[in-house]
Amino acid sequence: MTYDLLQTIHGPADLKALSVEQLKDLAQDIRNAICDQVSRTGGHLAPNLGVVELTLAMHYVFDFGPEQGEGEDATGGDRLLFDVGHQCYPHKLITGRLPMLGKLRTAEGMAGFPEPRESAFDLFSVGHAGTAISTAVGMARGDQFAGRADRKCVTLIGDASIVNGVALEGLNNAGTLKRQFLVVLNDNGMSIAKPQGAMAGYFDRVRVSHTYTGFKERSRKILDRMPGGHALGEFYHRSTDAFKAMLASEHLFEHFGLVCVGPVDGHDLDKLIPMLQEIKDIDRPVLLHAKTVKGKGFDFSTGDPTTFHSPKPFTVNGCRVDVKSSGRSFTAAYADAMIGLMEQDESIVAVTAAMPDGTGLTKVGERFPERMIDTGICESHAMDMCAGMAKAAKDNPKGVKPFFAVYSTFAQRAVDQVFQEVALQGLPVRVCMDRAGFVGGDGAVHHGFMDIAMLRALPGVVQLAPYDEETLKLGLRFMADYEDGATFIRYPRDNVPAHGGGHAPAPAFELGQAHCVRAAKNDAPDVAILAYGMMVNTALAALPALDQQGYDVSVYDARFAMPVDLGLIETLVKRGTPIITIEDHTLDGGFGSIVLDACQSRGLSTQGIRRMAMPKQWFYQDSRANQLAAAGLTPEHVARNVRELLDQQLPDAHPASHAVETDPARLPK
């Protein structure tokens, strides 16, 4: 597929040379390019399709990018900051990155989120909601302190993100700015799924109210009431009637000290561009409320924007769209396991923070609509709400057991609540962390690489991990029955492994007890591998090569990081059995670190222990398999580490000895 007009755009300067009518043709080119690529590789589709005209209009009016030249001849310098960032594809194509689109979300291609390593037009790597207003306020203040308040500052945020606590904190402070500052509210009536909460209802009312006409008199009163509003009088008199009519005197965010404009049609370039041109020079904070359609441009994406928020590769066959299936995921297995638990136990309630589809709870909500709660994009609130439910159940026989399903990377946003309201109180909140470890194409902004480390310091917290669907069910069953404190289970963005015939059933989880999944032939194995979570499968996959070479290896499913199986560790060390720990978590503070600490607490030698984990470095977008390989976490690396460890332990038996390398960044690749 060719995109003739888009191929002529190498930067915003090329865009500004087009007429508004040509911009409309360019918008269709951008949509076609994005849909064509995402259909082949997967990626964020509907969010990007919905902001094409908004992005074009902003780049057409403002002068974003690094400042070039000096004095009156200078160009660039305006700031554009994205919230979340999964709606940045049009921005990237406008700023000269069409050649990178063909390798979207790979190491050689375009990242799926803003990425400063790619281009100076991207100011922050962002993948978490609610942050852009605060960082934009910081940049606006920084420029002002530097005497460069002439550098315009614009942030694009969605209606679901703007209710996030951090976003509201940013708005609260933005209202105190005494300079230009523009918040563009992209209101598509959607988060990843349908937005939840009172604010979503408020936006629904705003969209259907008398927003386009009849505000002239009241809009004038707004300017009079605002701090510094009289300074806007001259601007008001020279503004068009259309702009005056768009000033919204009853908009919620007016009370934050912002001039609120809209809602305006976010796809109407004929109105958007003049509106932005009028707003551009207001020397006070402004919020432009733009109504858009998520997935605009294709019937299948507007008809099902949740499915096509971030789809896998797909093909369009007439009126039917077939999304590529890649096997049964841990997320799907979790959904079915939760339904099974909730059928057995009517006290279980499932909670999500705006991610019902991504965490599998959409299916749970269809089965138990009254027992699935979506709080919207507010992980901190969701965690505290779960604490409240758990507290209420303490003295109530009809109390509930909250299970909070959240991505590992988003659980980070509620650490303070885990500390204060959950762990300190000893409450049995159950947290299910999807996307633990490497996440593939979403890259550094979404890896779940530090959940063990950030939770292990909290007294009474239990951390566990499954390695297949059976152990996932057993782990969740343990959590449902455990009442002595908070429990956290982690599982990856991957498919559950399909075990062949003869696979022995796993026993129930017992607190702090590992399980031997492959015993060595002898009572004293050459080496014991303690694998945590998904890495059990990696360890098992290394055994055929090791067996063929005559190594006698035991593999343990560690099951628990906290509390770790002290008895097993002590037995292995006292027998002189070398140990390899392996986990898809950062080396610092992870499962292997806990094993070393356990040895120290018992006065045991750590000389024979080698840790395999994610090295302390950033891993950017690529396939999950490539990320694991780059981190030295494949079956081949396991086998090589076994050989090297034994060469060091038994140099006479293995003449080609090597020094033990404990830095994962230097593991043999």
C-alpha positions in Angstrom: 0.0 0.0 0.0 1.3 3.4 -0.9 0.7 6.7 1.0 1.8 9.3 -1.6 1.1 12.4 0.4 2.4 11.0 3.7 5.7 10.0 1.9 6.3 13.7 1.2 6.2 14.6 4.9 9.6 14.5 6.5 8.8 16.9 9.3 6.3 19.5 10.6 7.6 22.1 8.1 6.3 20.0 5.2 3.0 19.8 7.0 2.7 23.6 7.3 3.1 23.9 3.5 -0.2 22.1 2.9 -3.7 23.5 2.6 -6.4 22.4 5.0 -7.9 20.4 2.2 -4.6 18.6 1.7 -4.4 17.9 5.4 -7.7 16.0 5.1 -6.1 13.8 2.5 -3.0 13.4 4.7 -5.3 12.3 7.6 -6.6 9.4 5.4 -3.0 8.5 4.4 -2.0 8.4 8.1 -5.0 6.2 9.0 -4.2 3.8 6.1 -0.6 3.5 7.0 -1.3 2.8 10.7 -4.0 0.3 10.0 -1.9 -1.5 7.4 1.0 -1.8 9.8 -0.9 -2.8 12.9 -2.8 -5.4 10.9 0.6 -7.1 10.2 2.4 -6.7 13.5 -0.1 -5.8 16.1 0.1 -2.5 18.1 -2.2 0.3 19.3 -4.8 0.9 16.6 -8.0 2.6 17.8 -6.3 5.2 20.1 -4.1 6.4 17.2 -6.9 6.5 14.6 -8.9 8.8 16.9 -6.3 11.5 17.3 -5.2 12.0 13.6 -6.9 15.4 13.0 -6.0 16.6 16.5 -2.4 15.8 16.0 -2.3 17.4 12.5 -4.0 20.6 13.8 -1.6 20.9 16.7 1.5 20.5 14.5 0.0 22.9 12.0 -0.5 25.7 14.5 2.3 25.2 16.9 6.0 24.9 16.2 7.0 21.8 18.1 10.5 20.3 18.2 14.0 21.4 19.0 14.7 25.1 18.6 16.8 25.8 15.5 18.4 29.2 14.5 18.4 32.4 16.5 16.4 35.5 17.0 13.5 36.2 14.7 14.7 33.4 12.4 14.4 30.7 15.1 12.1 27.9 14.5 10.8 25.1 16.8 11.0 25.2 20.5 7.3 24.6 21.4 6.6 21.7 23.8 4.3 18.8 23.1 3.8 16.2 25.8 1.7 13.0 25.5 -0.2 11.4 28.3 0.1 7.5 28.3 1.6 7.8 24.8 -0.2 5.0 23.0 -1.8 7.6 20.7 1.5 8.9 19.4 1.7 7.1 16.0 0.3 10.1 13.9 2.8 12.4 15.7 5.7 10.1 14.8 4.7 9.9 11.2 4.4 13.7 11.0 7.9 14.0 12.5 9.7 12.0 9.8 9.4 8.4 11.2 7.5 6.8 8.4 10.6 4.7 7.4 10.6 3.2 10.9 6.9 2.2 10.8 7.6 -1.1 8.9 9.4 -2.5 12.0 6.9 -1.1 14.6 7.6 -2.3 18.2 10.9 -4.0 17.3 14.4 -3.1 18.2 15.1 -1.8 14.7 11.8 0.1 14.3 9.5 2.6 15.8 8.6 2.3 19.5 4.9 2.1 20.3 5.2 5.0 22.8 7.0 8.3 22.7 10.7 7.7 22.8 13.4 10.5 23.1 16.0 8.1 21.9 14.2 8.1 18.5 13.6 11.8 18.1 13.9 15.1 19.7 10.2 15.6 19.1 9.5 13.1 21.9 10.2 14.7 25.3 9.5 11.8 27.6 9.3 8.0 27.4 5.7 7.6 28.7 3.4 4.6 29.2 1.7 5.3 32.5 -1.5 7.4 32.6 -1.9 10.8 34.3 1.7 12.1 34.1 1.8 14.5 31.2 0.1 17.6 32.8 2.6 17.5 35.7 5.6 17.2 33.5 4.2 19.8 31.2 3.7 22.2 34.1 7.4 21.5 35.0 8.6 22.3 31.5 6.5 25.5 31.4 7.9 26.7 34.7 11.4 25.7 33.7 11.1 27.7 30.4 9.7 30.6 32.3 12.5 30.7 34.9 14.9 30.6 31.9 13.2 33.7 30.4 11.7 31.6 27.6 8.0 31.7 28.3 7.6 32.3 24.6 8.0 28.6 24.1 4.4 27.3 24.0 3.5 24.2 26.1 0.8 21.8 25.0 -0.2 18.5 26.5 -2.6 15.9 25.1 -4.6 13.8 27.6 -7.6 11.5 27.4 -10.9 11.8 29.3 -10.1 8.6 31.2 -6.6 9.7 32.1 -7.5 13.2 33.2 -9.3 11.8 36.3 -6.2 10.0 37.5 -5.0 11.4 40.8 -1.7 12.6 39.4 -3.4 14.4 36.5 -5.8 16.2 38.9 -2.8 17.2 41.0 -1.2 18.6 37.9 -4.3 20.5 36.9 -4.6 22.0 40.4 -1.1 23.4 40.0 -1.5 24.3 36.3 -4.2 26.7 37.2 -1.6 28.9 39.1 0.5 29.4 36.0 0.7 33.0 34.7 1.7 32.1 31.2 0.5 30.2 28.1 -0.3 26.6 28.8 -2.7 24.4 26.8 -4.3 21.1 27.9 -6.0 19.3 25.0 -8.6 17.0 26.4 -9.1 14.1 23.9 -12.6 13.0 24.9 -13.5 9.8 23.1 -15.8 8.4 25.8 -13.4 5.5 26.2 -10.4 4.3 28.2 -9.1 1.0 27.0 -12.6 -0.1 27.9 -15.6 2.1 28.7 -14.6 4.6 31.4 -15.9 4.2 34.9 -16.9 6.6 37.6 -18.7 9.8 38.2 -16.4 11.8 36.0 -17.3 9.6 33.0 -20.9 10.5 33.7 -20.0 14.2 33.8 -18.4 14.1 30.4 -21.4 12.3 29.0 -23.6 15.2 30.2 -21.2 17.8 28.8 -21.3 16.2 25.4 -25.0 16.3 25.1 -25.5 19.8 26.7 -26.0 23.0 24.8 -22.2 23.4 24.2 -21.9 25.0 20.8 -24.2 28.0 21.1 -25.6 30.4 23.7 -22.6 31.0 25.9 -21.6 34.5 24.8 -22.9 36.3 27.8 -21.8 33.7 30.4 -18.4 33.3 28.7 -17.8 37.0 29.2 -18.5 36.5 32.9 -16.0 33.7 33.1 -13.2 36.0 32.0 -14.3 38.6 34.6 -14.2 36.0 37.4 -10.9 34.4 36.4 -7.6 35.5 38.1 -6.1 37.9 35.6 -9.3 37.6 33.6 -9.5 41.3 32.8 -6.2 41.0 31.0 -8.1 38.8 28.5 -10.7 41.4 27.7 -8.9 42.7 24.6 -8.4 39.1 23.4 -12.1 38.4 24.0 -13.2 41.4 21.9 -11.0 40.4 19.0 -12.0 36.8 19.1 -14.5 35.3 16.7 -18.1 34.6 17.7 -17.4 30.9 17.3 -14.7 31.0 19.9 -16.7 33.1 22.3 -19.5 30.6 22.0 -17.2 27.7 22.8 -16.1 29.2 26.2 -17.8 26.9 28.7 -18.8 28.6 31.9 -19.9 25.4 33.6 -17.1 23.2 32.8 -15.6 21.4 35.8 -12.0 22.3 35.0 -12.9 26.0 35.0 -12.8 25.7 38.8 -9.1 24.7 38.6 -8.3 28.1 37.1 -8.3 27.2 33.5 -10.1 28.9 30.6 -12.3 26.0 29.3 -13.2 25.8 25.7 -15.4 23.3 24.0 -16.3 20.7 23.4 -15.3 21.0 19.8 -15.3 18.4 17.1 -11.9 16.9 17.2 -12.1 15.6 13.6 -13.1 18.9 12.0 -9.9 20.5 10.7 -11.8 23.5 9.4 -12.8 24.4 13.0 -9.9 22.9 14.9 -7.1 24.9 13.2 -8.8 28.4 13.7 -9.7 27.4 17.3 -6.1 26.5 18.1 -4.8 29.7 16.4 -7.0 31.8 18.7 -6.1 29.8 21.8 -2.4 29.8 21.0 -1.5 33.2 22.4 -3.7 33.3 25.5 -1.3 34.0 28.4 -3.3 31.9 30.9 -3.8 28.1 31.2 -6.5 26.9 28.8 -8.2 23.5 28.4 -9.6 22.6 25.0 -12.2 19.9 25.2 -12.2 18.0 21.9 -14.7 15.3 21.2 -13.3 12.4 19.1 -14.2 8.9 18.0 -11.8 6.2 19.1 -10.9 4.0 16.1 -12.3 6.6 13.6 -11.8 5.7 9.9 -12.8 2.0 9.9 -16.1 0.5 10.8 -14.5 -2.5 12.6 -12.4 -0.3 14.9 -15.2 2.2 15.7 -17.6 -0.7 16.3 -15.3 -2.4 18.7 -12.7 0.0 20.0 -11.9 -2.2 23.0 -10.8 -5.2 20.9 -8.9 -2.9 18.5 -7.3 -0.8 21.2 -4.1 -2.9 20.9 -4.9 -5.9 18.8 -2.7 -8.7 17.6 -2.2 -9.0 13.8 -5.5 -9.2 11.9 -6.9 -9.5 8.5 -10.0 -7.8 7.1 -12.2 -10.0 5.0 -15.1 -8.0 3.7 -17.3 -7.3 6.7 -15.4 -9.8 8.9 -12.1 -9.1 10.8 -10.1 -12.1 11.9 -7.6 -11.4 14.7 -4.6 -13.8 14.8 -4.7 -16.3 17.5 -1.4 -17.1 19.2 -2.4 -19.7 21.8 -3.8 -19.6 25.2 -2.4 -16.8 27.3 -1.9 -16.6 31.1 -4.5 -13.8 31.0 -7.1 -16.1 29.5 -6.1 -18.8 32.0 -6.4 -16.4 34.8 -9.9 -15.3 33.7 -11.2 -18.9 33.7 -9.5 -19.7 37.0 -11.2 -16.7 38.6 -14.5 -17.7 37.3 -14.0 -21.1 38.8 -13.0 -19.6 42.1 -16.0 -17.2 42.1 -18.4 -20.1 41.4 -17.1 -21.9 44.4 -16.8 -18.9 46.7 -19.5 -16.2 46.6 -17.4 -13.8 48.8 -14.8 -13.2 46.1 -14.9 -9.9 44.3 -12.7 -9.0 41.3 -11.3 -5.5 40.9 -9.5 -3.8 38.0 -8.2 -0.3 37.3 -9.5 0.4 33.8 -8.0 -2.9 32.4 -10.9 -5.4 32.3 -9.8 -6.7 28.9 -6.1 -6.7 29.5 -6.4 -8.5 32.8 -9.1 -11.0 31.7 -11.8 -9.5 33.9 -14.1 -8.7 30.9 -15.0 -12.4 30.8 -15.3 -12.4 34.6 -17.6 -9.4 34.5 -19.9 -11.0 32.0 -20.3 -14.0 34.3 -20.5 -12.0 37.6 -21.4 -8.4 36.7 -22.2 -7.6 40.4 -18.9 -8.9 41.6 -16.5 -7.2 39.2 -15.6 -3.6 39.9 -13.7 -1.3 37.5 -12.4 1.8 39.3 -11.0 3.5 36.2 -7.4 4.6 35.9 -6.6 4.9 39.5 -4.5 2.0 40.9 -3.9 3.8 44.2 -7.6 4.2 44.9 -8.3 0.6 43.8 -5.7 -0.7 46.2 -7.1 1.3 49.1 -10.6 0.3 48.1 -9.5 -3.3 48.4 -8.0 -2.6 51.8 -11.4 -1.1 52.9 -13.3 -4.2 51.7 -10.8 -6.5 53.4 -11.1 -4.5 56.6 -14.9 -4.5 56.5 -14.8 -8.3 56.1 -12.9 -8.8 59.4 -15.9 -8.6 61.6 -18.6 -9.5 59.0 -19.5 -13.1 58.1 -20.8 -11.8 54.8 -17.7 -9.9 54.0 -15.8 -10.1 50.7 -12.4 -11.2 49.5 -11.0 -8.7 47.1 -8.8 -9.8 44.2 -7.2 -6.9 42.4 -6.0 -7.7 38.8 -3.4 -5.3 37.6 -0.4 -5.2 35.4 2.9 -5.5 37.3 4.1 -2.1 35.9 0.9 -0.4 37.1 1.0 -2.0 40.6 4.0 0.2 41.1 1.6 3.1 41.2 0.1 1.8 44.4 3.1 0.9 46.5 2.4 3.5 49.2 -1.1 2.1 49.6 0.2 -1.4 49.9 2.5 -0.2 52.6 0.1 2.0 54.6 -3.4 0.6 54.1 -2.7 -3.1 53.3 0.5 -4.5 54.7 0.7 -2.4 57.9 -2.8 -3.4 58.7 -2.2 -7.0 58.0 -5.2 -7.2 55.6 -5.8 -10.1 53.2 -5.8 -8.2 49.9 -5.1 -10.4 46.9 -3.2 -8.8 44.0 -2.8 -10.6 40.7 0.0 -9.1 38.6 -0.3 -9.7 34.9 2.6 -8.8 32.5 5.3 -9.7 35.0 8.8 -9.8 33.5 9.4 -8.8 29.9 6.3 -7.6 27.9 7.7 -7.6 24.4 6.7 -4.8 22.0 5.4 -2.3 24.7 9.0 -2.1 25.8 10.6 -0.3 28.8 7.5 1.6 29.9 5.6 -1.6 30.6 8.1 -4.3 31.8 7.2 -5.8 35.2 10.8 -6.0 36.4 10.7 -4.9 40.0 7.6 -6.2 41.8 9.5 -8.6 44.0 12.0 -6.0 45.1 9.4 -3.3 45.8 7.3 -5.6 48.0 9.8 -7.8 49.8 10.6 -5.3 52.5 7.0 -5.2 53.8 6.5 -7.5 56.8 3.9 -10.2 56.3 3.6 -9.9 52.5 3.4 -13.2 50.6 4.8 -13.4 47.0 4.1 -16.3 44.8 4.3 -17.3 41.1 2.9 -20.1 38.9 4.6 -21.6 35.8 1.6 -23.1 34.1 -2.2 -23.1 34.2 -2.4 -25.8 36.8 -0.1 -23.9 39.2 -1.9 -20.7 38.5 -5.1 -22.2 39.7 -3.4 -23.7 42.8 -1.8 -20.3 43.6 -5.1 -18.5 43.3 -6.7 -21.1 45.5 -4.0 -20.6 48.1 -4.6 -16.8 48.0 -8.4 -17.3 48.4 -7.8 -19.3 51.6 -5.0 -17.2 53.0 -6.2 -14.6 55.6 -3.1 -13.6 57.4 -2.0 -10.8 55.1 -1.6 -9.6 51.6 -0.7 -12.0 48.8 0.8 -11.1 45.4 0.9 -13.5 42.5 2.9 -12.7 39.3 2.6 -14.2 35.8 3.9 -13.2 32.3 2.5 -11.8 29.1 2.9 -15.2 27.5 1.1 -18.4 26.6 0.6 -21.1 29.2 2.8 -24.1 28.3 1.2 -27.2 27.0 2.6 -30.2 28.9 2.9 -33.5 27.2 1.5 -36.8 28.5 2.7 -38.2 31.8 2.9 -34.8 33.5 2.3 -35.5 37.2 -0.3 -33.3 38.9 1.2 -30.6 41.1 0.4 -30.6 44.8 -1.5 -27.7 46.5 0.5 -24.6 47.5 1.8 -24.6 51.1 3.2 -21.4 52.5 6.9 -21.1 51.9 7.3 -24.5 50.3 8.9 -25.2 47.0 8.1 -28.2 44.8 10.5 -30.5 43.0 9.3 -30.8 39.4 12.2 -32.9 38.2 14.3 -34.9 40.6 17.8 -35.9 39.8 18.7 -39.5 39.4 20.9 -39.5 42.5 20.2 -38.3 46.0 23.1 -35.8 45.6 22.5 -34.0 42.2 25.2 -32.2 40.4 23.2 -29.0 40.6 19.8 -27.8 41.8 17.9 -25.2 39.8 15.5 -23.1 41.9 13.3 -21.4 39.3 10.7 -18.8 40.1 7.5 -18.6 38.1 7.6 -18.9 34.3 11.4 -19.6 34.5 10.5 -23.2 35.6 9.7 -23.9 32.0 13.0 -22.4 30.9 14.9 -24.6 33.3 13.0 -27.8 32.2 13.7 -27.0 28.6 17.4 -27.0 29.3 17.4 -30.5 30.7 17.5 -32.6 27.5 20.9 -31.1 26.5 22.2 -31.5 30.1 20.9 -35.0 30.4 22.6 -35.9 27.1 25.9 -34.5 28.4 25.6 -36.6 31.6 24.7 -33.9 34.1 22.4 -34.9 36.9 20.1 -31.9 37.7 17.1 -31.3 40.0 14.6 -28.5 39.1 12.5 -26.9 41.8 9.4 -24.8 41.3 10.2 -22.2 44.0 6.6 -21.1 44.2 7.3 -18.5 46.9 9.7 -15.6 46.9 8.5 -14.4 50.3 8.6 -16.5 52.4 11.3 -18.5 50.6 11.8 -22.2 51.3 14.5 -21.9 53.9 14.5 -25.7 54.6 15.2 -26.6 51.1 18.0 -24.1 50.7 19.7 -25.2 53.9 19.5 -28.8 52.9 21.0 -28.2 49.5 23.8 -26.0 50.8 24.8 -28.4 53.6 24.9 -31.2 51.1 27.3 -29.2 49.0 24.9 -29.0 46.1 25.5 -26.0 43.8 22.4 -23.9 43.3 21.3 -21.8 40.3 18.4 -19.4 40.8 16.5 -18.1 37.8 13.8 -15.5 37.5 12.4 -12.9 35.0 12.9 -10.0 37.4 15.8 -7.7 38.0 18.8 -9.1 39.8 18.7 -6.4 42.5 16.3 -7.4 45.2 14.8 -10.3 43.3 14.2 -14.0 44.1 17.9 -14.9 43.9 18.8 -12.0 46.2 16.3 -13.4 48.7 18.0 -16.8 48.5 21.4 -15.2 49.3 19.9 -13.3 52.2 18.3 -16.5 53.5 21.7 -18.2 53.5 23.3 -15.3 55.3 20.6 -15.5 58.0 21.4 -19.1 58.6 25.1 -18.7 58.4 25.3 -20.8 55.2 27.9 -20.4 52.5 26.9 -18.7 49.3 29.9 -19.7 47.3 28.1 -22.3 45.3 25.1 -20.1 44.4 24.7 -18.5 41.0 21.9 -16.1 40.1 20.3 -15.7 36.7 18.0 -12.6 36.4 17.3 -9.5 34.3 20.4 -7.3 34.3 20.2 -3.8 35.6 19.7 -2.1 32.3 16.8 -0.8 30.1 15.3 -3.2 27.6 13.4 -1.5 24.8 10.7 -2.7 22.4 11.3 -6.1 20.8 9.7 -9.5 21.0 9.6 -11.1 24.4 11.7 -14.0 23.1 14.4 -11.6 22.0 14.3 -9.7 25.3 14.8 -12.9 27.2 17.7 -13.9 25.0 19.3 -10.5 25.4 19.0 -10.9 29.2 20.6 -14.4 29.2 17.3 -16.1 30.2 16.9 -19.0 27.7 17.3 -22.8 28.1 20.7 -22.5 26.3 21.9 -20.0 28.9 20.7 -22.2 31.7 22.6 -25.2 30.3 25.7 -23.1 29.8 25.5 -21.8 33.4 25.1 -25.3 34.8 28.3 -26.4 32.9 30.2 -23.3 34.0 29.2 -23.6 37.6 30.1 -27.2 37.8 33.4 -26.5 36.0 34.2 -24.1 38.8 33.0 -26.4 41.5 34.7 -29.5 40.2 37.7 -28.4 38.2 39.3 -31.9 38.2 36.1 -33.5 36.7 35.7 -30.7 34.2 39.2 -29.5 33.0 37.8 -26.6 30.8 37.0 -24.6 33.9 35.6 -21.1 33.9 35.3 -18.5 36.6 31.8 -18.1 37.9 30.2 -15.0 36.4 27.5 -13.5 38.6 26.8 -10.3 36.6 23.9 -11.2 34.2 24.9 -8.3 31.9 28.1 -10.3 31.2 26.5 -13.8 30.9 27.6 -15.6 27.7 25.2 -14.9 24.9 
